[in-house]
């Protein structure tokens, strides 16, 4: 099972299956859905027990760069008991989210309309049950009973059977239509959210990857449920409560007022109980987040954990987090026990009062035994309807809170607009210029990575960028790919600012090979042709040959072999990434330590293939490397230190300068490679073709490795 899926299941199951903080106990909302809903065939309970509310589930807050407010803390409003803090901070956003949620149901208005009609039919049948039972009791307890409309017993029984059958069929149809509509709404919403996430700039998604996944899974389910199943329950609760109260007042206004007398104290207790559980749920959400973080860190680094035999240590860390969650669940259990015990006691006392006073009314002839029975049943129905109504309101508030998070992402404008700009012709060629470029990562403000960088790379020229770790080498490739934009200066291609190009079109002319290539679940062929799925197999195989991917032909199914993210060795993944880049026939080839995992022979052949591309296709090559054999192949070397260029020249020129910065960097690298020796390492001389005549000592040599299972 993939680690993200396993971590998601740990978190969702701990949250009660829907992302909420219902831990190890049956909450009143679950009670109302599974115990108090007569339409679902469950046991009915006294009305006072049905009037509780539990508005304490708080969705995770969306990512925000807004600093905390320093204004004085204000007294929480009544609205804050139900609405998540993220929504309460902006009522307009909540209203907009509610309208957007309603708009989601528009494509499903026909099946939802039919479902609402079936709901009214099934509710009408359900509400006739207490009245029917009362009349049946009177029929069998009084002398000379009369059936309405002069029907016989058989006819009345047949009509009741047909009515109940129609109600059951209507309820089944309503349930199916609501569920199918909800699933279609969630599917469309997830597709839109996923598409919006893919269009965002890299920094936004990488900074909050877990939050984006949460919006795709948990939040979208909550929103979909709020416009289908919760809407159905809300309408049913309105019908049950209004029709039930009307029938109760019709039967006996005195008994109805006596029943309603218990509502205020129970409601007041529910308010305090809900407040307490809302505060408790905030702590629970944080505890669950800590628990998930520990699990994700250890599972994603399982090789390291097992290599250092740290299983007991990780188990103890997870145990401590679980104990924190359990302590909060214990507090919830105590509070729930007190509240449910008191409400259950008040409900039973209310039933005793109704039976006692109702008995006196029956004795005096004010009402019949059947009327008293019907009234008691309607009391339970009304209580269930009121509970469902409060649960519906809470669910709608959760849906609004989750909707705020989703629609924030859907409405968010990417820092680098993906669909604006001009198209770049695939055959277009030109020089690349970095003009006074300064750059800092958005997550590291005031930490300048590049400072007034000036660099020009001509058409078909190969330039190697060298420097210490953290000098900004990989940032140059990131800016070239427009994962980020510089804070000052500009980057031009063929004399035109690359910010004027459409990002997708601009990236289509760049072949990139990252330091840690990513493979996707699928075949080897689909990974090489990633982004160009309709390309002929012949071109895929040709690119694989150029990138020295001979190991593919030795696979059981060749290019149709199924692989995953870590199915191949590091060198094999690197060569597939090179083939993927070469397949694009790019105008620019950006390599970030692209040959770091190859053995010396394979690296030499890959470099030869790159040389052929440079000469035959006029491809500009920008190389970030530490390996001397790769660096020496470049026509020009640029030394990058502290975010700016300190030296530039060919390998021959720089290596022959005793005081060059390049010579110092390479000598330090070779010294680290040979270890403690009596004599310092020397830099290999350059041949007339700029190729290194010998490999560094202790180079990273790897042979062919088979596919791991």
C-alpha positions as CSV (number, residue, x, y, z in Angstrom):
1,X,0.0,0.0,0.0
2,X,1.5,3.5,-0.9
3,X,2.6,5.5,2.1
4,X,0.3,8.5,1.4
5,X,-2.7,6.2,1.2
6,X,-1.7,4.4,4.4
7,X,-1.2,7.7,6.3
8,X,-4.5,9.0,5.0
9,X,-6.3,5.9,6.3
10,X,-4.7,6.3,9.7
11,X,-5.8,9.9,9.9
12,X,-9.3,9.4,8.4
13,X,-10.1,6.3,10.5
14,X,-8.9,8.1,13.6
15,X,-11.2,11.0,12.7
16,X,-14.2,8.8,12.4
17,X,-14.1,8.2,8.7
18,X,-15.0,11.6,7.4
19,X,-12.2,13.8,8.5
20,X,-14.0,15.0,11.7
21,X,-12.8,14.5,15.2
22,X,-15.2,11.7,16.4
23,X,-12.7,9.5,18.3
24,X,-13.4,6.1,19.7
25,X,-17.0,7.0,20.7
26,X,-20.4,7.2,19.1
27,X,-21.2,10.9,18.7
28,X,-24.7,12.2,18.8
29,X,-24.6,12.9,15.1
30,X,-23.9,9.2,14.5
31,X,-26.7,8.5,17.0
32,X,-29.1,10.7,15.1
33,X,-28.3,9.1,11.8
34,X,-28.3,5.5,12.8
35,X,-30.5,5.4,15.9
36,X,-32.9,8.2,15.7
37,X,-34.0,8.0,12.1
38,X,-37.1,6.0,11.7
39,X,-36.8,5.9,8.0
40,X,-33.7,3.7,8.3
41,X,-35.4,1.1,10.4
42,X,-33.7,1.7,13.7
43,X,-34.9,1.9,17.3
44,X,-36.8,5.0,18.3
45,X,-35.9,6.8,21.5
46,X,-37.4,9.4,23.8
47,X,-37.6,13.0,22.4
48,X,-35.5,14.7,25.1
49,X,-32.6,12.5,24.1
50,X,-33.1,13.6,20.5
51,X,-32.7,17.3,21.1
52,X,-28.9,17.4,21.6
53,X,-26.5,19.1,19.3
54,X,-22.8,18.5,18.8
55,X,-21.2,21.1,16.7
56,X,-17.6,20.6,17.3
57,X,-16.0,19.3,14.1
58,X,-13.6,21.8,12.7
59,X,-12.0,21.3,9.2
60,X,-8.3,22.0,8.9
61,X,-7.5,25.6,8.1
62,X,-6.3,26.4,4.6
63,X,-2.8,27.5,3.9
64,X,-2.4,31.2,4.4
65,X,0.5,33.6,4.4
66,X,-1.4,36.1,6.4
67,X,0.3,36.9,9.6
68,X,-1.7,36.6,12.8
69,X,-3.7,39.7,13.7
70,X,-2.5,41.8,16.6
71,X,-5.8,43.3,17.4
72,X,-7.4,42.6,20.8
73,X,-9.2,39.3,21.1
74,X,-13.0,39.7,20.7
75,X,-15.7,37.7,22.4
76,X,-16.7,34.8,20.1
77,X,-20.0,35.3,18.3
78,X,-22.9,32.9,18.3
79,X,-22.0,32.1,14.7
80,X,-18.5,30.9,15.9
81,X,-20.1,27.9,17.6
82,X,-20.9,26.4,14.3
83,X,-18.7,27.9,11.6
84,X,-15.0,27.0,11.4
85,X,-12.7,29.9,12.2
86,X,-11.4,30.2,8.7
87,X,-15.0,30.8,7.5
88,X,-16.0,33.0,10.4
89,X,-13.1,35.4,9.7
90,X,-14.8,36.4,6.4
91,X,-18.6,36.1,6.4
92,X,-18.6,37.1,2.7
93,X,-16.4,34.1,1.9
94,X,-18.8,31.8,3.8
95,X,-21.8,33.2,1.8
96,X,-19.8,32.8,-1.4
97,X,-18.9,29.3,-0.4
98,X,-22.6,28.4,0.3
99,X,-23.6,29.8,-3.1
100,X,-20.8,27.8,-4.8
101,X,-21.9,24.7,-3.0
102,X,-25.5,25.2,-4.2
103,X,-24.2,25.8,-7.7
104,X,-22.5,22.4,-7.7
105,X,-26.0,20.8,-7.6
106,X,-27.2,22.5,-10.8
107,X,-26.0,19.7,-13.2
108,X,-27.9,17.2,-11.0
109,X,-31.1,19.3,-10.6
110,X,-33.2,16.7,-12.4
111,X,-32.3,13.6,-10.3
112,X,-32.2,15.7,-7.2
113,X,-35.7,17.1,-8.0
114,X,-37.0,13.5,-8.4
115,X,-35.3,12.5,-5.2
116,X,-37.0,15.4,-3.3
117,X,-40.4,14.3,-4.7
118,X,-39.7,10.7,-3.6
119,X,-38.6,12.1,-0.2
120,X,-42.0,13.8,0.3
121,X,-43.8,10.6,-0.6
122,X,-41.8,8.5,1.8
123,X,-42.0,11.1,4.6
124,X,-45.8,11.3,4.2
125,X,-46.0,7.5,4.5
126,X,-43.7,7.5,7.6
127,X,-45.7,10.2,9.3
128,X,-48.9,8.2,8.8
129,X,-47.6,5.3,10.9
130,X,-48.3,6.8,14.3
131,X,-51.8,7.8,13.3
132,X,-52.5,4.3,11.8
133,X,-51.2,2.6,14.9
134,X,-53.5,4.7,17.1
135,X,-56.5,3.9,15.0
136,X,-55.7,0.2,15.1
137,X,-55.5,0.2,18.9
138,X,-58.8,2.0,19.1
139,X,-60.3,-0.5,16.6
140,X,-59.4,-3.4,18.8
141,X,-60.2,-1.8,22.2
142,X,-63.7,-0.3,21.6
143,X,-67.0,-1.9,20.9
144,X,-68.5,-1.6,17.4
145,X,-65.4,-0.2,15.7
146,X,-65.9,1.6,12.4
147,X,-63.3,1.7,9.6
148,X,-63.3,5.1,7.7
149,X,-64.9,5.2,4.3
150,X,-66.8,2.0,5.0
151,X,-63.8,-0.3,4.1
152,X,-63.6,-3.8,5.3
153,X,-60.7,-5.1,7.3
154,X,-59.1,-6.8,4.3
155,X,-59.5,-3.7,2.1
156,X,-57.9,-1.5,4.8
157,X,-55.0,-4.0,5.3
158,X,-54.4,-4.1,1.5
159,X,-54.4,-0.3,1.2
160,X,-51.9,0.0,4.1
161,X,-49.7,-2.7,2.6
162,X,-49.7,-0.8,-0.8
163,X,-49.0,2.5,1.0
164,X,-46.1,1.1,3.0
165,X,-44.7,-0.6,-0.1
166,X,-44.9,2.6,-2.1
167,X,-43.2,4.4,0.8
168,X,-40.4,1.9,0.9
169,X,-39.9,2.1,-2.9
170,X,-39.8,5.9,-2.8
171,X,-37.3,5.8,0.1
172,X,-35.1,3.4,-1.9
173,X,-35.3,5.5,-5.0
174,X,-34.6,8.6,-3.1
175,X,-31.5,7.1,-1.4
176,X,-30.1,5.8,-4.7
177,X,-30.6,9.1,-6.6
178,X,-29.1,11.1,-3.8
179,X,-26.1,8.9,-3.5
180,X,-25.4,8.7,-7.2
181,X,-25.8,12.5,-7.5
182,X,-23.5,13.0,-4.6
183,X,-20.8,10.8,-6.1
184,X,-21.0,12.6,-9.4
185,X,-20.8,16.0,-7.7
186,X,-17.7,14.8,-5.7
187,X,-16.1,13.4,-8.8
188,X,-16.5,16.7,-10.7
189,X,-15.3,18.7,-7.7
190,X,-12.2,16.5,-7.3
191,X,-11.4,16.8,-11.0
192,X,-11.7,20.6,-10.8
193,X,-9.6,20.8,-7.6
194,X,-6.9,18.5,-9.0
195,X,-6.7,20.5,-12.2
196,X,-6.5,23.8,-10.2
197,X,-3.7,22.3,-8.1
198,X,-1.7,21.3,-11.2
199,X,-2.0,24.8,-12.5
200,X,-0.6,26.4,-9.4
201,X,3.1,27.4,-9.1
202,X,5.4,24.7,-7.8
203,X,6.1,26.5,-4.5
204,X,2.5,26.6,-3.5
205,X,1.9,22.9,-3.9
206,X,5.2,21.8,-2.4
207,X,4.7,24.0,0.6
208,X,1.3,22.5,1.4
209,X,1.2,19.1,-0.4
210,X,-0.6,17.5,2.5
211,X,-3.2,20.2,2.6
212,X,-4.0,19.9,-1.1
213,X,-4.4,16.2,-0.7
214,X,-6.8,16.8,2.2
215,X,-8.9,19.1,0.1
216,X,-9.0,16.5,-2.7
217,X,-10.1,13.7,-0.4
218,X,-11.8,14.8,2.9
219,X,-13.1,18.2,2.1
220,X,-14.6,17.3,-1.3
221,X,-16.5,14.4,0.3
222,X,-17.9,16.7,3.0
223,X,-19.0,19.3,0.4
224,X,-20.6,16.6,-1.8
225,X,-22.5,15.1,1.1
226,X,-23.7,18.5,2.3
227,X,-25.6,19.1,-1.0
228,X,-27.1,15.6,-1.3
229,X,-27.5,13.4,1.7
230,X,-27.5,16.2,4.3
231,X,-30.0,18.2,2.1
232,X,-32.2,15.1,2.0
233,X,-32.0,14.7,5.8
234,X,-32.7,18.4,6.4
235,X,-35.8,18.3,4.2
236,X,-37.0,15.1,6.0
237,X,-36.4,16.7,9.4
238,X,-38.5,19.7,8.5
239,X,-41.4,17.5,7.3
240,X,-41.2,15.2,10.3
241,X,-41.0,18.1,12.9
242,X,-43.7,20.2,11.3
243,X,-46.1,17.4,10.5
244,X,-45.5,15.8,13.8
245,X,-46.1,18.9,15.8
246,X,-49.3,19.6,13.8
247,X,-50.6,16.2,14.5
248,X,-49.7,16.4,18.2
249,X,-51.6,19.7,18.6
250,X,-54.5,18.2,16.8
251,X,-54.6,15.2,19.1
252,X,-54.0,17.0,22.5
253,X,-52.6,20.6,22.8
254,X,-52.1,20.1,26.6
255,X,-49.8,17.0,26.2
256,X,-48.0,18.7,23.4
257,X,-47.2,21.8,25.6
258,X,-46.1,19.5,28.4
259,X,-43.6,17.7,26.1
260,X,-42.2,21.0,24.8
261,X,-41.5,22.2,28.3
262,X,-38.4,20.0,28.5
263,X,-36.9,21.5,25.3
264,X,-35.3,24.7,26.8
265,X,-33.2,23.1,29.6
266,X,-32.0,20.3,27.3
267,X,-31.1,22.8,24.6
268,X,-29.2,24.9,27.0
269,X,-27.2,21.9,28.2
270,X,-26.5,21.0,24.6
271,X,-25.1,24.5,23.9
272,X,-22.6,24.3,26.8
273,X,-21.8,20.7,25.8
274,X,-21.2,21.7,22.2
275,X,-18.9,24.6,23.2
276,X,-16.8,22.3,25.3
277,X,-16.5,19.7,22.6
278,X,-15.6,22.3,20.0
279,X,-12.7,23.4,22.1
280,X,-11.7,19.8,22.7
281,X,-11.9,19.0,19.0
282,X,-9.4,21.7,18.2
283,X,-6.9,20.0,20.4
284,X,-7.8,16.7,19.0
285,X,-7.2,17.9,15.4
286,X,-3.7,19.1,16.4
287,X,-3.0,15.7,18.1
288,X,-4.2,13.9,15.0
289,X,-1.9,16.0,12.9
290,X,1.1,15.2,15.1
291,X,0.2,11.5,15.0
292,X,-0.1,11.5,11.2
293,X,3.2,13.5,10.8
294,X,5.1,10.9,12.9
295,X,3.6,8.0,10.9
296,X,4.3,9.7,7.6
297,X,7.9,10.5,8.5
298,X,8.7,7.0,9.6
299,X,6.9,5.2,6.8
300,X,8.4,7.3,4.0
301,X,11.9,6.7,5.6
302,X,11.3,3.0,6.3
303,X,14.7,2.0,4.9
304,X,16.5,4.4,7.2
305,X,14.4,3.2,10.2
306,X,15.2,-0.4,9.5
307,X,18.8,0.3,8.7
308,X,19.4,1.8,12.1
309,X,17.0,-0.7,13.9
310,X,14.9,2.3,15.1
311,X,11.6,0.4,15.0
312,X,11.2,0.5,18.8
313,X,12.1,4.2,18.9
314,X,9.5,5.0,16.2
315,X,6.9,2.8,17.9
316,X,7.4,4.7,21.1
317,X,7.0,8.1,19.4
318,X,3.8,6.9,17.7
319,X,2.6,5.4,21.0
320,X,3.1,8.8,22.8
321,X,1.1,10.6,20.1
322,X,-1.7,7.9,20.3
323,X,-1.8,8.4,24.1
324,X,-2.3,12.1,23.6
325,X,-5.2,11.4,21.3
326,X,-6.6,8.8,23.8
327,X,-6.4,11.3,26.7
328,X,-8.5,13.8,24.7
329,X,-10.9,11.0,23.8
330,X,-11.2,10.1,27.5
331,X,-12.3,13.7,28.3
332,X,-14.8,13.5,25.4
333,X,-16.1,10.2,26.7
334,X,-16.6,11.6,30.3
335,X,-18.4,14.7,28.9
336,X,-20.5,12.6,26.6
337,X,-21.5,10.2,29.4
338,X,-22.6,13.1,31.6
339,X,-24.6,14.8,28.9
340,X,-26.2,11.7,27.5
341,X,-27.0,10.4,30.9
342,X,-28.7,13.7,31.9
343,X,-30.6,14.0,28.7
344,X,-31.7,10.4,28.8
345,X,-32.9,10.8,32.3
346,X,-34.9,14.0,31.4
347,X,-36.3,12.1,28.4
348,X,-37.5,9.2,30.5
349,X,-39.0,11.6,33.1
350,X,-40.8,13.4,30.3
351,X,-42.3,10.2,29.0
352,X,-43.4,9.3,32.6
353,X,-45.1,12.7,32.8
354,X,-46.8,12.3,29.5
355,X,-48.0,8.8,30.4
356,X,-49.2,9.9,33.8
357,X,-51.0,13.0,32.6
358,X,-52.2,11.3,29.4
359,X,-53.6,8.4,31.5
360,X,-55.8,10.9,33.5
361,X,-57.0,12.3,30.2
362,X,-57.8,8.8,28.9
363,X,-59.6,8.0,32.2
364,X,-61.7,11.2,31.9
365,X,-62.5,10.4,28.2
366,X,-60.7,13.4,26.8
367,X,-58.7,11.3,24.5
368,X,-58.6,7.6,23.6
369,X,-55.9,5.0,24.2
370,X,-55.1,5.1,20.5
371,X,-54.8,8.9,20.6
372,X,-52.3,8.7,23.5
373,X,-50.3,6.1,21.7
374,X,-50.2,8.1,18.5
375,X,-49.2,11.2,20.5
376,X,-46.3,9.4,22.1
377,X,-45.1,8.1,18.7
378,X,-45.4,11.5,17.2
379,X,-43.3,12.9,20.1
380,X,-40.5,10.5,19.2
381,X,-40.8,11.5,15.5
382,X,-40.7,15.2,16.4
383,X,-37.7,14.8,18.6
384,X,-35.9,12.8,15.8
385,X,-36.8,15.5,13.3
386,X,-35.5,18.3,15.6
387,X,-32.2,16.3,16.1
388,X,-31.9,15.7,12.4
389,X,-32.5,19.5,11.8
390,X,-29.7,20.5,14.2
391,X,-27.4,17.8,12.6
392,X,-28.3,19.2,9.2
393,X,-27.4,22.7,10.2
394,X,-24.1,21.4,11.7
395,X,-23.3,19.5,8.5
396,X,-24.1,22.5,6.3
397,X,-21.7,24.6,8.4
398,X,-19.0,21.9,8.0
399,X,-19.7,21.8,4.3
400,X,-19.3,25.6,4.1
401,X,-16.0,25.4,6.0
402,X,-14.8,22.6,3.7
403,X,-16.1,24.5,0.7
404,X,-14.1,27.7,1.7
405,X,-10.9,25.6,1.5
406,X,-11.8,24.0,-1.8
407,X,-13.1,27.2,-3.5
408,X,-10.1,29.1,-2.2
409,X,-8.0,26.7,-4.3
410,X,-10.3,26.8,-7.3
411,X,-10.4,30.6,-7.3
412,X,-6.8,31.1,-6.6
413,X,-4.8,32.8,-9.3
414,X,-1.4,31.2,-9.8
415,X,1.6,33.4,-9.3
416,X,2.7,32.2,-12.8
417,X,-0.4,32.2,-14.9
418,X,-0.4,28.9,-16.9
419,X,-2.6,30.0,-19.8
420,X,-1.4,33.5,-20.7
421,X,1.4,34.4,-23.1
422,X,2.5,33.6,-26.6
423,X,3.3,30.2,-28.1
424,X,6.9,29.3,-28.7
425,X,7.5,27.6,-32.0
426,X,9.2,24.2,-31.5
427,X,11.8,25.1,-34.2
428,X,12.7,28.5,-32.7
429,X,16.3,28.8,-31.6
430,X,18.1,31.6,-29.9
431,X,20.5,32.5,-27.1
432,X,19.6,32.5,-23.5
433,X,20.4,35.6,-21.4
434,X,20.2,36.1,-17.6
435,X,20.3,39.9,-17.2
436,X,20.9,41.3,-13.7
437,X,18.8,38.4,-12.2
438,X,18.3,38.4,-8.5
439,X,16.3,35.6,-6.8
440,X,15.2,34.4,-3.4
441,X,12.8,31.5,-2.6
442,X,9.3,32.6,-1.5
443,X,9.7,30.5,1.7
444,X,13.0,32.0,2.5
445,X,12.5,35.7,2.3
446,X,15.6,38.0,2.6
447,X,17.9,35.1,1.8
448,X,19.2,36.0,-1.6
449,X,20.2,33.0,-3.8
450,X,21.3,34.9,-6.9
451,X,22.6,38.4,-7.0
452,X,22.6,40.5,-10.2
453,X,23.5,37.4,-12.3
454,X,24.6,38.0,-15.8
455,X,24.9,35.0,-18.1
456,X,24.6,34.4,-21.8
457,X,24.4,31.0,-23.5
458,X,24.6,31.0,-27.3
459,X,22.7,28.8,-29.7
460,X,24.1,25.2,-29.6
461,X,26.5,26.1,-26.9
462,X,27.1,23.9,-23.9
463,X,27.8,25.6,-20.5
464,X,28.6,23.8,-17.3
465,X,27.7,25.6,-14.1
466,X,29.9,24.6,-11.1
467,X,30.2,25.8,-7.5
468,X,29.8,24.7,-3.9
469,X,26.5,23.3,-2.7
470,X,24.0,26.1,-2.0
471,X,25.6,28.5,-4.5
472,X,22.5,28.7,-6.6
473,X,23.3,26.3,-9.5
474,X,20.0,24.4,-9.4
475,X,18.1,27.7,-8.9
476,X,19.2,28.7,-12.4
477,X,17.5,25.7,-13.9
478,X,14.4,26.3,-11.8
479,X,14.2,29.9,-13.1
480,X,14.8,28.7,-16.6
481,X,11.9,26.3,-16.3
482,X,9.8,29.1,-14.8
483,X,9.0,27.2,-11.6
484,X,9.8,30.6,-10.1
485,X,10.2,34.2,-11.4
486,X,13.2,36.4,-10.4
487,X,12.5,39.2,-8.0
488,X,14.5,41.5,-10.3
489,X,16.1,41.3,-13.7
490,X,14.9,39.1,-16.6
491,X,15.7,36.0,-18.5
492,X,15.4,36.2,-22.3
493,X,15.3,33.6,-25.1
494,X,16.1,34.9,-28.6
495,X,15.9,38.4,-27.2
496,X,12.4,38.0,-25.7
497,X,11.5,37.8,-22.0
498,X,10.4,34.3,-21.2
499,X,7.7,35.7,-19.0
500,X,6.0,36.7,-22.2
501,X,5.7,33.1,-23.2
502,X,2.9,30.7,-22.3
503,X,4.5,28.5,-19.6
504,X,3.4,25.2,-21.1
505,X,4.6,26.2,-24.5
506,X,7.9,27.5,-23.1
507,X,8.5,24.3,-21.2
508,X,7.8,22.2,-24.3
509,X,11.0,23.3,-25.9
510,X,13.1,22.5,-22.8
511,X,14.3,19.0,-22.0
512,X,15.1,18.7,-18.3
513,X,16.9,15.9,-16.4
514,X,16.7,16.5,-12.6
515,X,19.2,15.2,-10.1
516,X,16.6,12.8,-8.6
517,X,14.4,11.7,-11.5
518,X,10.8,10.7,-10.9
519,X,9.2,7.7,-12.5
520,X,5.5,7.2,-12.5
521,X,3.5,4.0,-12.2
522,X,3.2,2.5,-15.7
523,X,5.3,1.0,-18.4
524,X,8.8,1.9,-19.3
525,X,7.6,3.2,-22.6
526,X,4.9,5.4,-21.0
527,X,7.6,6.9,-18.7
528,X,9.9,7.7,-21.6
529,X,7.0,9.2,-23.6
530,X,5.6,11.1,-20.5
531,X,3.7,14.1,-21.8
532,X,3.8,12.7,-25.4
533,X,1.6,9.6,-25.1
534,X,0.8,9.4,-28.8
535,X,4.5,9.3,-30.0
536,X,5.5,6.2,-32.1
537,X,7.3,3.3,-30.4
538,X,10.2,3.7,-32.8
539,X,11.1,7.1,-31.5
540,X,10.8,5.9,-27.9
541,X,13.3,3.1,-28.6
542,X,15.6,5.5,-30.5
543,X,15.7,7.9,-27.5
544,X,16.4,4.9,-25.2
545,X,19.3,3.9,-27.3
546,X,20.7,7.4,-27.3
547,X,20.5,7.5,-23.5
548,X,22.2,4.1,-23.1
549,X,19.1,2.3,-21.8
550,X,20.2,-1.1,-23.1
551,X,18.9,-2.7,-19.9
552,X,15.3,-2.2,-21.2
553,X,15.8,-4.9,-23.9
554,X,16.7,-7.3,-21.2
555,X,13.5,-6.9,-19.3
556,X,10.9,-9.7,-19.5
557,X,8.4,-7.5,-21.4
558,X,10.8,-4.9,-22.8
559,X,9.3,-1.5,-23.0
560,X,6.0,-2.8,-21.8
561,X,7.4,-3.8,-18.4
562,X,5.4,-2.3,-15.5
563,X,7.5,-0.2,-13.1
564,X,6.9,2.1,-10.1
565,X,8.7,5.0,-8.5
566,X,11.4,2.9,-7.0
567,X,11.4,-0.2,-9.2
568,X,14.7,0.6,-10.9
569,X,18.1,1.4,-9.7
570,X,19.3,5.0,-9.5
571,X,21.4,4.7,-12.7
572,X,18.5,3.2,-14.6
573,X,16.1,5.9,-13.5
574,X,18.6,8.5,-14.5
575,X,19.0,7.1,-18.0
576,X,15.2,6.8,-18.5
577,X,15.0,10.5,-17.5
578,X,17.6,11.4,-20.1
579,X,15.7,9.4,-22.7
580,X,12.5,11.3,-21.7
581,X,14.3,14.6,-22.2
582,X,15.9,13.6,-25.6
583,X,12.5,12.5,-26.9
584,X,11.3,16.0,-26.9
585,X,14.0,17.1,-29.4
586,X,14.4,20.2,-27.2
587,X,15.8,23.6,-28.1
588,X,17.3,23.7,-24.6
589,X,18.6,20.8,-22.6
590,X,18.9,21.4,-18.8
591,X,20.8,18.8,-16.9
592,X,21.1,18.9,-13.1
593,X,23.6,16.3,-12.1
594,X,22.2,14.1,-14.8
595,X,25.1,11.7,-15.0
596,X,25.7,11.4,-11.2
597,X,24.4,7.8,-11.0
598,X,26.0,6.4,-14.1
599,X,29.2,4.3,-14.3
600,X,32.1,5.7,-16.3
601,X,31.4,3.7,-19.5
602,X,27.7,4.6,-19.5
603,X,28.4,8.2,-18.8
604,X,30.8,8.4,-21.7
605,X,28.2,7.0,-24.1
606,X,25.5,9.3,-22.8
607,X,27.8,12.3,-23.1
608,X,28.6,11.2,-26.7
609,X,24.8,11.1,-27.4
610,X,24.5,14.6,-25.9
611,X,27.3,15.8,-28.1
612,X,25.6,14.5,-31.2
613,X,22.4,16.4,-30.3
614,X,24.3,19.6,-29.8
615,X,25.8,19.3,-33.3
616,X,22.8,18.0,-35.2
617,X,19.9,19.9,-33.6
618,X,21.4,23.2,-32.5
619,X,20.4,22.4,-28.9
620,X,21.6,24.7,-26.2
621,X,22.8,22.7,-23.2
622,X,23.0,24.0,-19.6
623,X,24.7,21.6,-17.3
624,X,24.8,21.6,-13.5
625,X,27.5,19.1,-12.5
626,X,30.3,18.1,-10.1
627,X,31.7,15.2,-12.2
628,X,34.9,16.3,-14.0
629,X,34.2,14.1,-17.0
630,X,30.8,15.9,-17.5
631,X,32.2,19.3,-16.8
632,X,35.1,19.0,-19.2
633,X,32.8,18.2,-22.1
634,X,31.2,21.6,-21.9
635,X,32.4,24.3,-24.2
636,X,32.4,26.8,-21.4
637,X,32.5,26.6,-17.6
638,X,30.9,29.1,-15.3
639,X,31.9,29.2,-11.7
640,X,29.1,30.3,-9.4
641,X,29.8,31.6,-5.9
642,X,27.5,33.4,-3.5
643,X,24.9,33.9,-6.2
644,X,27.1,35.5,-8.8
645,X,29.6,34.4,-11.4
646,X,33.2,34.7,-10.3
647,X,34.9,33.0,-13.3
648,X,34.2,31.7,-16.8
649,X,36.2,30.0,-19.5
650,X,36.9,26.7,-21.1
651,X,38.1,23.7,-19.2
652,X,41.6,24.1,-20.7
653,X,41.8,27.8,-19.8
654,X,40.6,27.4,-16.2
655,X,42.5,24.3,-15.3
656,X,45.8,25.8,-16.6
657,X,45.4,28.9,-14.4
658,X,47.1,28.2,-11.0
659,X,45.0,30.7,-9.1
660,X,41.6,30.0,-10.8
661,X,38.6,29.4,-8.6
662,X,37.6,26.4,-10.7
663,X,41.0,24.8,-10.1
664,X,40.5,25.3,-6.3
665,X,37.0,23.8,-6.3
666,X,38.1,20.8,-8.3
667,X,41.2,20.2,-6.2
668,X,39.1,20.3,-3.1
669,X,36.7,17.8,-4.6
670,X,39.4,15.4,-5.6
671,X,41.1,15.7,-2.3
672,X,37.8,14.7,-0.6
673,X,37.6,11.8,-3.1
674,X,41.1,10.4,-2.5
675,X,40.8,10.9,1.3
676,X,43.9,11.4,3.5
677,X,46.9,10.9,1.4
678,X,50.5,12.2,1.8
679,X,50.3,14.2,-1.4
680,X,47.4,16.5,-2.6
681,X,45.2,15.4,-5.5
682,X,45.9,16.8,-8.9
683,X,43.4,17.8,-11.5
684,X,43.5,15.6,-14.6
685,X,44.9,17.4,-17.7
686,X,42.6,18.2,-20.6
687,X,43.0,16.6,-24.1
688,X,42.7,18.7,-27.2
689,X,39.0,17.8,-27.4
690,X,38.4,19.0,-23.8
691,X,37.9,15.5,-22.6
692,X,39.3,14.4,-19.3
693,X,42.0,11.7,-19.9
694,X,41.4,10.0,-16.6
695,X,38.5,9.6,-14.1
696,X,38.8,11.0,-10.5
697,X,39.9,8.5,-8.0
698,X,37.2,6.6,-6.2
699,X,34.5,7.7,-8.7
700,X,31.0,6.6,-8.3
701,X,31.0,3.5,-10.4
702,X,28.0,1.3,-10.7
703,X,27.3,-1.7,-12.9
704,X,24.1,-2.8,-14.5
705,X,21.5,-3.6,-11.8
706,X,18.4,-5.7,-12.3
707,X,14.9,-4.5,-11.7
708,X,14.0,-4.8,-8.1
709,X,10.7,-6.6,-7.3
